[in-house]
Every structure is written in structure tokens, then in C-alpha cells.
């Protein structure tokens, strides 16, 4: 082996540091994008869950001819659906106010890691009106 032979010497500290800096820059760009994608994905799942709960309310209305109570006078309560269980760490699903015989408004309030979502609380009522109406908050 010749002492000055470049092939057998390995990497210099400068070369390793350049690679570390490049990886750091890529991570600094990619992580916020990834986090934003995760927030949007959870928001879309919450929207789907609100639609599922609204459909349940419509079936309840079909059976009882009102949204607020069943035929025996028992007040309506939202079912513990799978989507509610799956999103329990990120959203709280409930009525916004009390349902009446002819109206209801469902809400999904972000919590935990989802609390930083710029759209905030999502709502859906018996007429299909969604809020917030900010562009991008409700996927179509």
C-alpha cells in the first residue's frame, strides 16, 4: 500500500460534515411538509366522521320523526362509532348546543396534536351546511 494512495484513505471529516448538513437541510424542509400532511389527513378523517354521524342522525329522525329524542322521550346521544374511537386523541365529537326536534349541529373540536390545525372546530348541521368555510378546510 502506498502512503499517498487516495483510494484507501476513506472519508474526510469535511466530506462527512457536508453530508450531515445536506441531510439537515432536507429534514428541515421535509418535516413541516409531513406535519402539515398529517394534520390535513386527520382533518379529512374527522370530516368523514361528522358525515357518518349526520347520517346516523338522519336515520334517527326517520325512526322517531325528530332529532332531539326517541319515541319514549329519551334524549338523543351520539353513538360511539369506530371513527370516534380512532380519532379520540385528536378530535372531540359532540353536538354544538342541544338538538331540537327539527335541527342539529354536530361539531368536531380539535385537541392534542391536532389543536394547531388552522381550521379549528369543524361543524355540520342537518341541512348539510359546513363550517368553517375557509378555503381548504372542508375537502370535497
mmCIF file of the C-alpha atoms, coordinates in Angstrom:
data_MODEL
# 
_entry.id   MODEL 
# 
loop_
_atom_site.group_PDB 
_atom_site.id 
_atom_site.type_symbol 
_atom_site.label_atom_id 
_atom_site.label_alt_id 
_atom_site.label_comp_id 
_atom_site.label_asym_id 
_atom_site.label_entity_id 
_atom_site.label_seq_id 
_atom_site.pdbx_PDB_ins_code 
_atom_site.Cartn_x 
_atom_site.Cartn_y 
_atom_site.Cartn_z 
_atom_site.occupancy 
_atom_site.B_iso_or_equiv 
_atom_site.pdbx_formal_charge 
_atom_site.auth_seq_id 
_atom_site.auth_comp_id 
_atom_site.auth_asym_id 
_atom_site.auth_atom_id 
_atom_site.pdbx_PDB_model_num 
ATOM 1   C CA . UNK A 1 1   ? 0.000   0.000  0.000  1.00 0.00 ? 1   UNK A CA 1 
ATOM 2   C CA . UNK A 1 2   ? 1.334   3.378  -0.990 1.00 0.00 ? 2   UNK A CA 1 
ATOM 3   C CA . UNK A 1 3   ? 1.011   6.011  1.736  1.00 0.00 ? 3   UNK A CA 1 
ATOM 4   C CA . UNK A 1 4   ? -0.386  8.690  -0.587 1.00 0.00 ? 4   UNK A CA 1 
ATOM 5   C CA . UNK A 1 5   ? -2.941  6.357  -2.245 1.00 0.00 ? 5   UNK A CA 1 
ATOM 6   C CA . UNK A 1 6   ? -6.337  8.177  -2.084 1.00 0.00 ? 6   UNK A CA 1 
ATOM 7   C CA . UNK A 1 7   ? -8.431  5.037  -2.705 1.00 0.00 ? 7   UNK A CA 1 
ATOM 8   C CA . UNK A 1 8   ? -7.682  3.505  0.678  1.00 0.00 ? 8   UNK A CA 1 
ATOM 9   C CA . UNK A 1 9   ? -7.999  6.561  2.913  1.00 0.00 ? 9   UNK A CA 1 
ATOM 10  C CA . UNK A 1 10  ? -11.824 6.747  3.449  1.00 0.00 ? 10  UNK A CA 1 
ATOM 11  C CA . UNK A 1 11  ? -13.828 9.929  4.013  1.00 0.00 ? 11  UNK A CA 1 
ATOM 12  C CA . UNK A 1 12  ? -12.504 13.175 5.414  1.00 0.00 ? 12  UNK A CA 1 
ATOM 13  C CA . UNK A 1 13  ? -14.250 14.989 8.220  1.00 0.00 ? 13  UNK A CA 1 
ATOM 14  C CA . UNK A 1 14  ? -15.208 17.783 5.786  1.00 0.00 ? 14  UNK A CA 1 
ATOM 15  C CA . UNK A 1 15  ? -16.937 15.320 3.457  1.00 0.00 ? 15  UNK A CA 1 
ATOM 16  C CA . UNK A 1 16  ? -18.905 13.770 6.332  1.00 0.00 ? 16  UNK A CA 1 
ATOM 17  C CA . UNK A 1 17  ? -19.934 17.218 7.620  1.00 0.00 ? 17  UNK A CA 1 
ATOM 18  C CA . UNK A 1 18  ? -21.148 18.258 4.141  1.00 0.00 ? 18  UNK A CA 1 
ATOM 19  C CA . UNK A 1 19  ? -23.353 15.144 4.017  1.00 0.00 ? 19  UNK A CA 1 
ATOM 20  C CA . UNK A 1 20  ? -24.696 15.879 7.527  1.00 0.00 ? 20  UNK A CA 1 
ATOM 21  C CA . UNK A 1 21  ? -25.518 19.474 6.533  1.00 0.00 ? 21  UNK A CA 1 
ATOM 22  C CA . UNK A 1 22  ? -27.319 18.308 3.379  1.00 0.00 ? 22  UNK A CA 1 
ATOM 23  C CA . UNK A 1 23  ? -29.373 15.780 5.380  1.00 0.00 ? 23  UNK A CA 1 
ATOM 24  C CA . UNK A 1 24  ? -30.212 18.507 7.918  1.00 0.00 ? 24  UNK A CA 1 
ATOM 25  C CA . UNK A 1 25  ? -31.418 20.891 5.216  1.00 0.00 ? 25  UNK A CA 1 
ATOM 26  C CA . UNK A 1 26  ? -33.567 18.185 3.624  1.00 0.00 ? 26  UNK A CA 1 
ATOM 27  C CA . UNK A 1 27  ? -35.066 17.267 7.003  1.00 0.00 ? 27  UNK A CA 1 
ATOM 28  C CA . UNK A 1 28  ? -35.801 20.925 7.792  1.00 0.00 ? 28  UNK A CA 1 
ATOM 29  C CA . UNK A 1 29  ? -37.750 21.204 4.546  1.00 0.00 ? 29  UNK A CA 1 
ATOM 30  C CA . UNK A 1 30  ? -39.480 17.808 4.686  1.00 0.00 ? 30  UNK A CA 1 
ATOM 31  C CA . UNK A 1 31  ? -40.659 17.683 8.325  1.00 0.00 ? 31  UNK A CA 1 
ATOM 32  C CA . UNK A 1 32  ? -43.017 20.702 8.239  1.00 0.00 ? 32  UNK A CA 1 
ATOM 33  C CA . UNK A 1 33  ? -44.498 19.412 4.996  1.00 0.00 ? 33  UNK A CA 1 
ATOM 34  C CA . UNK A 1 34  ? -45.024 15.984 6.554  1.00 0.00 ? 34  UNK A CA 1 
ATOM 35  C CA . UNK A 1 35  ? -46.620 17.509 9.670  1.00 0.00 ? 35  UNK A CA 1 
ATOM 36  C CA . UNK A 1 36  ? -48.991 19.585 7.512  1.00 0.00 ? 36  UNK A CA 1 
ATOM 37  C CA . UNK A 1 37  ? -49.972 16.468 5.574  1.00 0.00 ? 37  UNK A CA 1 
ATOM 38  C CA . UNK A 1 38  ? -50.729 14.591 8.819  1.00 0.00 ? 38  UNK A CA 1 
ATOM 39  C CA . UNK A 1 39  ? -52.949 17.470 10.053 1.00 0.00 ? 39  UNK A CA 1 
ATOM 40  C CA . UNK A 1 40  ? -54.865 17.513 6.759  1.00 0.00 ? 40  UNK A CA 1 
ATOM 41  C CA . UNK A 1 41  ? -55.300 13.740 6.823  1.00 0.00 ? 41  UNK A CA 1 
ATOM 42  C CA . UNK A 1 42  ? -56.725 13.789 10.355 1.00 0.00 ? 42  UNK A CA 1 
ATOM 43  C CA . UNK A 1 43  ? -58.993 16.714 9.415  1.00 0.00 ? 43  UNK A CA 1 
ATOM 44  C CA . UNK A 1 44  ? -60.342 14.735 6.448  1.00 0.00 ? 44  UNK A CA 1 
ATOM 45  C CA . UNK A 1 45  ? -60.971 11.742 8.716  1.00 0.00 ? 45  UNK A CA 1 
ATOM 46  C CA . UNK A 1 46  ? -62.859 13.999 11.162 1.00 0.00 ? 46  UNK A CA 1 
ATOM 47  C CA . UNK A 1 47  ? -64.968 15.351 8.307  1.00 0.00 ? 47  UNK A CA 1 
ATOM 48  C CA . UNK A 1 48  ? -65.833 11.811 7.289  1.00 0.00 ? 48  UNK A CA 1 
ATOM 49  C CA . UNK A 1 49  ? -66.771 11.029 10.864 1.00 0.00 ? 49  UNK A CA 1 
ATOM 50  C CA . UNK A 1 50  ? -69.043 14.099 11.030 1.00 0.00 ? 50  UNK A CA 1 
ATOM 51  C CA . UNK A 1 51  ? -70.781 12.957 7.839  1.00 0.00 ? 51  UNK A CA 1 
ATOM 52  C CA . UNK A 1 52  ? -71.200 9.467  9.312  1.00 0.00 ? 52  UNK A CA 1 
ATOM 53  C CA . UNK A 1 53  ? -72.722 10.935 12.497 1.00 0.00 ? 53  UNK A CA 1 
ATOM 54  C CA . UNK A 1 54  ? -75.026 13.173 10.432 1.00 0.00 ? 54  UNK A CA 1 
ATOM 55  C CA . UNK A 1 55  ? -76.229 10.119 8.522  1.00 0.00 ? 55  UNK A CA 1 
ATOM 56  C CA . UNK A 1 56  ? -76.876 8.393  11.840 1.00 0.00 ? 56  UNK A CA 1 
ATOM 57  C CA . UNK A 1 57  ? -78.911 11.430 12.931 1.00 0.00 ? 57  UNK A CA 1 
ATOM 58  C CA . UNK A 1 58  ? -80.959 11.240 9.730  1.00 0.00 ? 58  UNK A CA 1 
ATOM 59  C CA . UNK A 1 59  ? -81.714 7.569  10.387 1.00 0.00 ? 59  UNK A CA 1 
ATOM 60  C CA . UNK A 1 60  ? -82.665 8.504  13.957 1.00 0.00 ? 60  UNK A CA 1 
ATOM 61  C CA . UNK A 1 61  ? -85.028 11.165 12.573 1.00 0.00 ? 61  UNK A CA 1 
ATOM 62  C CA . UNK A 1 62  ? -86.567 8.660  10.150 1.00 0.00 ? 62  UNK A CA 1 
ATOM 63  C CA . UNK A 1 63  ? -87.365 6.331  13.056 1.00 0.00 ? 63  UNK A CA 1 
ATOM 64  C CA . UNK A 1 64  ? -88.501 8.960  15.596 1.00 0.00 ? 64  UNK A CA 1 
ATOM 65  C CA . UNK A 1 65  ? -89.659 11.902 13.412 1.00 0.00 ? 65  UNK A CA 1 
ATOM 66  C CA . UNK A 1 66  ? -87.463 14.249 15.418 1.00 0.00 ? 66  UNK A CA 1 
ATOM 67  C CA . UNK A 1 67  ? -83.756 14.768 16.141 1.00 0.00 ? 67  UNK A CA 1 
ATOM 68  C CA . UNK A 1 68  ? -83.795 15.504 19.867 1.00 0.00 ? 68  UNK A CA 1 
ATOM 69  C CA . UNK A 1 69  ? -85.403 12.430 21.447 1.00 0.00 ? 69  UNK A CA 1 
ATOM 70  C CA . UNK A 1 70  ? -86.673 8.986  20.660 1.00 0.00 ? 70  UNK A CA 1 
ATOM 71  C CA . UNK A 1 71  ? -90.316 7.860  20.814 1.00 0.00 ? 71  UNK A CA 1 
ATOM 72  C CA . UNK A 1 72  ? -90.032 7.092  24.547 1.00 0.00 ? 72  UNK A CA 1 
ATOM 73  C CA . UNK A 1 73  ? -88.770 10.622 25.286 1.00 0.00 ? 73  UNK A CA 1 
ATOM 74  C CA . UNK A 1 74  ? -85.126 9.672  25.867 1.00 0.00 ? 74  UNK A CA 1 
ATOM 75  C CA . UNK A 1 75  ? -82.728 12.382 24.697 1.00 0.00 ? 75  UNK A CA 1 
ATOM 76  C CA . UNK A 1 76  ? -80.566 11.558 21.711 1.00 0.00 ? 76  UNK A CA 1 
ATOM 77  C CA . UNK A 1 77  ? -76.880 10.845 22.241 1.00 0.00 ? 77  UNK A CA 1 
ATOM 78  C CA . UNK A 1 78  ? -74.258 10.239 19.601 1.00 0.00 ? 78  UNK A CA 1 
ATOM 79  C CA . UNK A 1 79  ? -73.203 6.631  19.038 1.00 0.00 ? 79  UNK A CA 1 
ATOM 80  C CA . UNK A 1 80  ? -69.667 5.587  19.897 1.00 0.00 ? 80  UNK A CA 1 
ATOM 81  C CA . UNK A 1 81  ? -68.681 4.816  16.314 1.00 0.00 ? 81  UNK A CA 1 
ATOM 82  C CA . UNK A 1 82  ? -65.343 3.374  15.231 1.00 0.00 ? 82  UNK A CA 1 
ATOM 83  C CA . UNK A 1 83  ? -64.315 6.697  13.689 1.00 0.00 ? 83  UNK A CA 1 
ATOM 84  C CA . UNK A 1 84  ? -64.895 8.460  17.017 1.00 0.00 ? 84  UNK A CA 1 
ATOM 85  C CA . UNK A 1 85  ? -62.712 5.893  18.757 1.00 0.00 ? 85  UNK A CA 1 
ATOM 86  C CA . UNK A 1 86  ? -59.979 6.156  16.119 1.00 0.00 ? 86  UNK A CA 1 
ATOM 87  C CA . UNK A 1 87  ? -59.854 9.969  16.348 1.00 0.00 ? 87  UNK A CA 1 
ATOM 88  C CA . UNK A 1 88  ? -60.363 10.266 20.129 1.00 0.00 ? 88  UNK A CA 1 
ATOM 89  C CA . UNK A 1 89  ? -56.819 11.585 20.676 1.00 0.00 ? 89  UNK A CA 1 
ATOM 90  C CA . UNK A 1 90  ? -57.273 14.297 18.046 1.00 0.00 ? 90  UNK A CA 1 
ATOM 91  C CA . UNK A 1 91  ? -60.953 15.355 17.985 1.00 0.00 ? 91  UNK A CA 1 
ATOM 92  C CA . UNK A 1 92  ? -63.917 15.504 20.348 1.00 0.00 ? 92  UNK A CA 1 
ATOM 93  C CA . UNK A 1 93  ? -67.248 14.909 18.603 1.00 0.00 ? 93  UNK A CA 1 
ATOM 94  C CA . UNK A 1 94  ? -70.436 16.318 20.098 1.00 0.00 ? 94  UNK A CA 1 
ATOM 95  C CA . UNK A 1 95  ? -73.500 18.414 19.459 1.00 0.00 ? 95  UNK A CA 1 
ATOM 96  C CA . UNK A 1 96  ? -72.964 22.140 19.182 1.00 0.00 ? 96  UNK A CA 1 
ATOM 97  C CA . UNK A 1 97  ? -75.742 23.184 21.553 1.00 0.00 ? 97  UNK A CA 1 
ATOM 98  C CA . UNK A 1 98  ? -78.743 20.924 22.005 1.00 0.00 ? 98  UNK A CA 1 
ATOM 99  C CA . UNK A 1 99  ? -80.536 19.368 19.057 1.00 0.00 ? 99  UNK A CA 1 
ATOM 100 C CA . UNK A 1 100 ? -84.162 20.381 18.581 1.00 0.00 ? 100 UNK A CA 1 
ATOM 101 C CA . UNK A 1 101 ? -86.996 18.418 17.024 1.00 0.00 ? 101 UNK A CA 1 
ATOM 102 C CA . UNK A 1 102 ? -86.042 19.773 13.588 1.00 0.00 ? 102 UNK A CA 1 
ATOM 103 C CA . UNK A 1 103 ? -82.378 20.812 13.789 1.00 0.00 ? 103 UNK A CA 1 
ATOM 104 C CA . UNK A 1 104 ? -78.979 19.648 14.953 1.00 0.00 ? 104 UNK A CA 1 
ATOM 105 C CA . UNK A 1 105 ? -75.389 20.802 14.579 1.00 0.00 ? 105 UNK A CA 1 
ATOM 106 C CA . UNK A 1 106 ? -72.517 18.403 15.048 1.00 0.00 ? 106 UNK A CA 1 
ATOM 107 C CA . UNK A 1 107 ? -69.005 19.580 15.857 1.00 0.00 ? 107 UNK A CA 1 
ATOM 108 C CA . UNK A 1 108 ? -65.503 18.136 15.844 1.00 0.00 ? 108 UNK A CA 1 
ATOM 109 C CA . UNK A 1 109 ? -63.250 20.084 18.204 1.00 0.00 ? 109 UNK A CA 1 
ATOM 110 C CA . UNK A 1 110 ? -59.510 19.550 17.607 1.00 0.00 ? 110 UNK A CA 1 
ATOM 111 C CA . UNK A 1 111 ? -57.396 18.607 20.606 1.00 0.00 ? 111 UNK A CA 1 
ATOM 112 C CA . UNK A 1 112 ? -53.916 17.364 21.381 1.00 0.00 ? 112 UNK A CA 1 
ATOM 113 C CA . UNK A 1 113 ? -51.586 17.346 18.388 1.00 0.00 ? 113 UNK A CA 1 
ATOM 114 C CA . UNK A 1 114 ? -54.472 18.428 16.134 1.00 0.00 ? 114 UNK A CA 1 
ATOM 115 C CA . UNK A 1 115 ? -55.138 21.617 18.152 1.00 0.00 ? 115 UNK A CA 1 
ATOM 116 C CA . UNK A 1 116 ? -52.671 23.522 15.960 1.00 0.00 ? 116 UNK A CA 1 
ATOM 117 C CA . UNK A 1 117 ? -54.866 22.938 12.882 1.00 0.00 ? 117 UNK A CA 1 
ATOM 118 C CA . UNK A 1 118 ? -55.680 26.349 11.406 1.00 0.00 ? 118 UNK A CA 1 
ATOM 119 C CA . UNK A 1 119 ? -59.243 25.309 10.516 1.00 0.00 ? 119 UNK A CA 1 
ATOM 120 C CA . UNK A 1 120 ? -60.206 24.839 14.163 1.00 0.00 ? 120 UNK A CA 1 
ATOM 121 C CA . UNK A 1 121 ? -63.623 23.383 15.034 1.00 0.00 ? 121 UNK A CA 1 
ATOM 122 C CA . UNK A 1 122 ? -65.474 21.707 12.180 1.00 0.00 ? 122 UNK A CA 1 
ATOM 123 C CA . UNK A 1 123 ? -69.294 21.748 12.162 1.00 0.00 ? 123 UNK A CA 1 
ATOM 124 C CA . UNK A 1 124 ? -72.033 20.123 10.098 1.00 0.00 ? 124 UNK A CA 1 
ATOM 125 C CA . UNK A 1 125 ? -75.784 20.635 10.510 1.00 0.00 ? 125 UNK A CA 1 
ATOM 126 C CA . UNK A 1 126 ? -78.968 18.890 9.356  1.00 0.00 ? 126 UNK A CA 1 
ATOM 127 C CA . UNK A 1 127 ? -79.059 20.974 6.153  1.00 0.00 ? 127 UNK A CA 1 
ATOM 128 C CA . UNK A 1 128 ? -75.527 19.936 5.207  1.00 0.00 ? 128 UNK A CA 1 
ATOM 129 C CA . UNK A 1 129 ? -74.056 23.369 5.986  1.00 0.00 ? 129 UNK A CA 1 
ATOM 130 C CA . UNK A 1 130 ? -70.378 23.037 6.857  1.00 0.00 ? 130 UNK A CA 1 
ATOM 131 C CA . UNK A 1 131 ? -68.085 25.419 8.653  1.00 0.00 ? 131 UNK A CA 1 
ATOM 132 C CA . UNK A 1 132 ? -65.555 26.877 8.639  1.00 0.00 ? 132 UNK A CA 1 
ATOM 133 C CA . UNK A 1 133 ? -65.925 27.984 5.050  1.00 0.00 ? 133 UNK A CA 1 
ATOM 134 C CA . UNK A 1 134 ? -62.249 28.913 4.727  1.00 0.00 ? 134 UNK A CA 1 
ATOM 135 C CA . UNK A 1 135 ? -60.728 27.508 1.534  1.00 0.00 ? 135 UNK A CA 1 
ATOM 136 C CA . UNK A 1 136 ? -59.189 24.109 2.118  1.00 0.00 ? 136 UNK A CA 1 
ATOM 137 C CA . UNK A 1 137 ? -60.866 23.403 5.459  1.00 0.00 ? 137 UNK A CA 1 
ATOM 138 C CA . UNK A 1 138 ? -63.523 21.097 4.003  1.00 0.00 ? 138 UNK A CA 1 
ATOM 139 C CA . UNK A 1 139 ? -62.375 18.682 1.332  1.00 0.00 ? 139 UNK A CA 1 
ATOM 140 C CA . UNK A 1 140 ? -64.808 17.948 -1.452 1.00 0.00 ? 140 UNK A CA 1 
# 
